[in-house]
């Protein structure tokens, strides 16, 4: 059954969310969505923003970790999933309205400044952005979402400054926090937030379970008893689900809802494309004119010079990240530019190659892994020499031979020197993710 935007709003899981926290966060208040790396806090933050946008409210999205283009693509992906799930009427018009009511700014950390000094700088930029939106362009947001806030360096005074801004401009402020370790016994709050609790009105934690991510309300204003949230995050579509039962997702997922981004070169990239075709996964391969190792033609996108330039960067910087010179590899700059496009479009990256002692991946393939780590995207590597899968847990590579494709948009990249073990690993990855192809 198709639905109008108003009906989608009424049936949104966010209504359950609001009811559980006694009507919502409230103007002038700070709320936090927290989880370990890679669980889905940014996806929940975007859906908080989308819910307001679809109700005609204005939202200012401030990203401290991803460029504007990446944030906009994330909104597009989640909006697309929402429109499909509810069979939204006139989705293009609704999307246009959403974009008119949304402003995205990125304040990415530069140079060697870190810790409290970096946080002071970020707060100044955020507060200035809010003032600029209101005074210079007449954009008065109802909600500010702040992704990537450094709570580990924050003090109560930092949050008090942010809350004063929220009160002054009469906005709700939602932030994300990366958590590590156990919660504090006394409050149930993550340890990184415990000393800041006086300045936080709502705290929501994401808990990874066997085949889903559960939302858990940890703090609800000054209420001593917090409600149980019957909300889950679908790790495949990243869409919030209102359900009393965990999702059953490990097998049997529809591969036609997934999209592979790769390069179409011989070896690993061609093998990813071949598997995508066998399982019915959509595929897009970014490349350039006269690529010396181009093998696959289905889903091919030949990037013009101006498109390639979007992924431009210094070879010195790439060499520094990979801890080895790259300038002697033929066509290396254009190859790395196409890798940038592949990783930019994806929300999860799978790499076939060889893991080095310093934690980087051998050859030009390593740039894709580095970009994924730089942008805090989930990345998995199959080491052809060790015959093992490894997943990056934001601090180190951990062996994980049960890896599956979890995100609707994923990248498959790797070496042109694909071994039989590497090809089998790709095929088994698709089988674990989608079952046997029909």
Secondary structure, 3 states (H helix, E strand, C coil): CCECHHHHHHHCHHHHHHHHCCCCCCCCCEEEEEECCCCCHHHHHHHHHHHHHCCCCCEEEEECCCCHHHHHHHHHHHHHHHHHHHCECCHHHHHHHHHHCEEEEECCCCCCCCHHHHHHHHHHHHHHHHHHHHHCCCCCCCEEEEECCCHHHCCHHHHHHHHHHHHHHCCEEEEEEECCCCECCCCCCEHHHHCCHHHCCEEEEEEECCCCEEEEEEEECCCCCCCCCCEEECCCCCCEEECCCCCCCCCCCCHHHCEEEECCECCHHHHHHHHHHHHCCEEEEEECCCCCCECCCCCEEECCHHHHHHHCCCHHHHHHHHCCCCCCCCCHHHHHHHHHHHHHHCCEEEEEECECCCCCECCCHHHHHHHHHHCCCEEEEEECCCCEEEEECCCCEEECCCCCCCCCEEEEEECCCCCHHHHHHHHHHHHHHHCCCC
